[in-house]
Amino acid sequence: MLRSGNPGLSKKTFENLIATNNEVMTLNGAVNKRAISMGIFAATAGISVVYIVSFFMSMFGGGGLPVMNPANSSMLSIGFSLFVLVIASLNLVMDFDFIEEGTANRAPKYMEWYGAFGLLVTLIWLYLEILRFLAKLSSRR
């Protein structure tokens, strides 16, 4: 039996803090996968809005957002690139989860293409963001 001076610390509390199947768990043991997915989706939507605004600014002579310019090596620009890399990596995890759930739930055969296309788009996005990040780091010299 686990003994502690704090009555709130018990064996059950420590059991609830341990992730048993490599998933993010809350204090009471419930997996809140939907909230995490919605947060990643919201961040991805926000990044796409920044991309679209930068595109339209460059189209109408504004030169685009300075954060998106690979020649801009400011700390804000590098931080934004790191944030986008993290979100792109989390989207990659979500794509693999989508494929895994589709397999487990015996999704129809045509759903394989949705999973493959989503994975391909995410990999290309991640590759381009890595290149942009490396260009920003190399222009810092």
Secondary structure, DSSP 4 states (H G I P E B T S, - for coil): ----SSTT--HHHHHHHS-SSSS---TTS---HHHHHHHHHHHHHHHHHHHHHHHHHHHTTS---GGG-TT---HHHHHHHHHHHHHHHHHHHHHHHHHHHHHHTT--TTHHHHHHHHHHHHHHHHHHHHHHHHHHHHTT-
